Amino acid sequence: MMRLSRDVAGPCLAPGGSVIAVGAFDGLHRGHQALLAQVRARAQALGCAPVAVSFEPLPRAYFSKEPVPRLSGVREKLKGFAAAGMAHTLLLRFDAALTAMPAEDFVRRVLVERLAAREVWVGADFRFGHKRAGDVALLERMGAELGFAACTMPTVLLDGTRVSASRVRALLAAGEFAGAAPLLGRPFVIEGKVEYGNQLGRTLGFPTANIHLRNRVSPIHGIFAVRAGLGEGECSWPGVASLGVRPTVNQVAEPLLEVHLFDFEGDLYGQRMAVEFVAKLRDERKFDGLDALKAQMAHDARSAREILGMNPILARA
């Protein structure tokens, strides 16, 4: 079972030494997966622990004045580290104290004292420490002094183009889910706990499971054909979903994911749901009253059923 720690200070987490992957790891796309696989293989070869070092909030979000979309939540990222075989994750709090830490102190305190690094693996453009002064060259110099090797992961290409989180976010924002999936190595999914809403969807004939995104900023907004799964189950139940602020009725301040599962009967409250986005149907927009909204919802449901290979006639019953 993977262990999780949050603090810079504390006892050594890997007394037998470690091979470390360092990065933001938003989305854990195929480039990240290749890096983690390399770290696990090297740790096995050296007989020490494979460790992931990451940051929350994401550094780019911490410094940005505008909301920054992200591909995965904290829970999903940690599940990904565990699935990749990491023995330990050091999920550092990215705050004023960490941003003020000189790069040399980060190497000594985190990589050497906290993790007993034997190899440190990063991307070629990795930057760290106060004012982003740390880079691969600094890691190489300090590694030679302190007894670890600094290693860079070759760029992962797909169809001749670099796999990156920014490219995935751009494809998702454009509704190109089929194009994003090969870069992620899986379909794009948002997970969360189903919570009580105002039950407006039920009165309109489309009861929904509501998932609040909290502080997570989604790269997508609109109406979608989806498949959902409960708990650790596969995303196999077809449905239609809205991710937005509900501009027609009871507008909300923060985007809300509302999922209507076709032909489903049961209580979903309190359960964790994973929602796989298959296709974008349209952008969210404001309608002139509930009748117009209800008619559009019925149309969206028929479109989603067709995309998901269901009989659209059932939606007219």
N, C-alpha and C positions, 0 to 999 in steps of 0.2 A: 504494500500500500504506500502511495506517495505521501511524504510528509510536507507540511506547509509551514513556512516561517515568514514573518513580516518585517523584522527589525534588522538594522545594520549591526547593532551591538548584540553581544551574546557569545556563548561558547561556540567552539568550532562545530559546524554541522556535519562535517565529513572528515573525521579524524584519519581515515585511511586514504585521503586525497580524493580529488574530484576532477571530472571533465565538465566544463561549464559552457552552456549556451546563454548568451546575453542578448536581450532585445525587447522591443515592445510586444511583438507577436500578436498584433491585432488580426484576428481571423484565422490564425494558424493555417495559412495557405500552403501550397505545395513547396514553396521556397523554405518556409519555416519547417515544414515536415522533413525536408531533406536535411536541414541543419540539425534537427533533433535526432534524426536517425544516425547521422554521423557521430554526434556526441555519444549516443548510446553505444555505438559500435566501438568507439575509441575507449570509452570507460570499461567496456567488457575486456578489451585487449590489454588494458593497463591494470585491470583488477581493482578498479575504484568506482566511485559513485557518479552516475550521470545526473547533472543538476541544471535546472533552468533558473535564470535570474531575469525577472521582469519587473514592471512598474505599474502602479495604479495610484492615481489616474494616469492615463497615457501621457507621456511628456508633451506631445504636441497639443493635447487638450488642455494641459495645465497652463501652457503659455499663450494659448489662443484667446482672443477677446470674443470670438464667435463660437457657437456650439460646433463641435467637431464630430461628424458621424463616425461610428465604429462598427466593425463587422461582427464582433462577438462581445458578450458580457464577460465579467470576471469568472463566473461559474463555468461558462463554456470553455474559457481559456484554460482553467485548471483541469477540467476534464480532458482536454486535449493533451496537456502535459502528461497526465497520468497514462492516457492511452499510448503515448509515444514512449513510455517506459522510463520516465524521469523518476529517480528515487527521491528527489527532494526539489521543491520549488521555493525560492526565496523571492517573494513578491513584495518588493520594497515600496514603502509609502513615498510617492513622489510629491514632496512638499518643499517648503522653503529651506529646511535644513539640508535636504539632499541636493537641491539645486545649488546651494552654496558650497558644497563639498568639492575641494580641488580634485582633479582627475587622479593625481598621485595618491591621495588619501583613499579614494574609492578602490583603487587597485590593492593597496595594502590592507585596508580594513575589511573590505567585502570579499575580494577574490582570494586573498592570501590568508588573512587571519580567520575569517568566518567560514571559508570554504576550502582552504588548503588546496588551491588550484594546482593542477598538473598540466592541464591544457585549457585554454580559453578560446572559444569559437565565436566569431562575430561575422556580420556582413562587412564587405569591403568599405562601405561608406559609414560605418558605425562611429558615432560621436558620443562622448559622455563627459561628466564632470562639469564644474563651474564654467559657464560661458562656452560649453562644448569644446573645451580645450583638449580633451583626451581623444586619441584616435588609434588606429592600428599601429602606427609607428611608435607611439608611447607605450602601448602594450608590449611590443616587441622589445623595446629597451628595458622596461621594468621586468619583463619576464626573464630576460637574460640575467638580470641582477638577483631576482627573487626565486628563481627556480621553476618557472612554468613556461610553456610554449604558447605563443599567441598565433592563432590560426584563423584564416579567413575562408569563408565558404564560397565556392564558385557560384556565379550567378546561375539561377535556374531559369531556363528558357522554355517557352511553349510556343510552337509555331514561329520560332525566331524572335519572339518578344519576351522581355524580362517579366517574370511573375512578380507582382508587387501588390500590396494592399491598396494603393491608390488606383491601380488599374482595375482591381476587383470592385472598388467602390464606384468608379465611373460606370462600369458595365451594369451594376445593380441599379444605379440611379436612372439609367436609360431603359430599365426593364429587360435587360439582356441576361436573363437568368441562365439560359442554356450556355451563353458565352462565359459567364462567371464560374459555373460549376467546375469545368476542367482546371481552372486556376486554383480554386479552393480545394479541389480533390474530392468534392462532395457538393450536394445541393446547398443553397443558402437557407439557413434555418434560424429562427428566433425562438428562444425558449423563455418560459416564465410561468408563474403560478396564476391559475384562474381565480379571479376575484369578483366580488359582487359589483354589479353596476346598477343603473336605474331601470333596467329591464324594458327599455324602450323598444329594442329589437323584438322582444316577445310580443308586444302589442301590435307590431307591424307584420307579424307572421314570420319573422326571422330571428329567433332567439340566438344570442351570441355568447361566447365565452370571452371574457374581457381580461386582457393581460396588460398591466401597466409597465411601461419601459423604465420607469424611475429616472435615473440620471443618464441612462443610455440614449444617445442620439442615433436614430436609425438612418441609414443611407437611402432608404426607400420610403415613399409615401404614395398612397392611392388605394385602388381596389384591385384585388388579386384573386386568381384561382390558386388554391392551396391544398396541401395534404397535411394532416395533423396526426400526432402520436401522443399517447399519454405515458407518463413515467419514462421508463427506458425503452418503450415500445417503438417500432418503426413508424415513420410518418406514412400511413396508408389510408387514413380516413379522409375522403374528399370533402372539400368545402369551399366557401368563398369568404374573403376577409377584407376588412378595411383597416388601414393604418393611417391615422390622421387625427384631426381635431374636431370632427363632426360639425361642420359649419352650418348645417340646416337647423338642427335641434340640439339643445343642451351642449353647446360648444364647450370643449375642454381646453385648459391652458397648455397641457402637455399632451403630445401625441399618444394615442391609445390604440392598441391592437385588438380588434373585435373579430372573432372567428365564428362563422355559422357553419356547423357541420351538417352535411346533407343526411336526412333520414336518420338522425341520431336521437335517441331517447335515453335520458339518464342525467345524473347530477355530476357536474364537472367541478363544482366549487372546491377550492383548496388543492386541486390536483395540479401537478406540473404538466404543461403541454409544450410540445415542440411543434412549430409550424414551419413547414417547408413551402417556400414560394415557388410556384410553377410558372405562372405567367401574369403579367400586368394587364388588367382589363381597361382601366382608365385612370385619370387623375381624379382626386377628390374635388367636388364642387358644391356650391350652395344651390338648393332647389327652392322653388316657390311653393312651399307647403308640404305637408306629409303625404298627400296623394301622389304628387310628382316624385317624391322620394321613394315611396313604396313601389311605384311602377318601375323606377330605375333599378331598385334592388331586385325585383323579379327578373328584369332583363339581365342583370349581372349574374344572377344565379343560373339562368339558362346558358349564358355564355360560358360560365365556369364548368358546368356539367359537360358541355360539348368538348371543351379543352381537355377535361379529365377523363374523357371516354365514357361518360354516363349518358343515359337517355334524357335529353332535354325536355321531352314531353312531360316527364314526371314533375317538372317544376311548375307546370301550368295547372296542376290539379288543385 
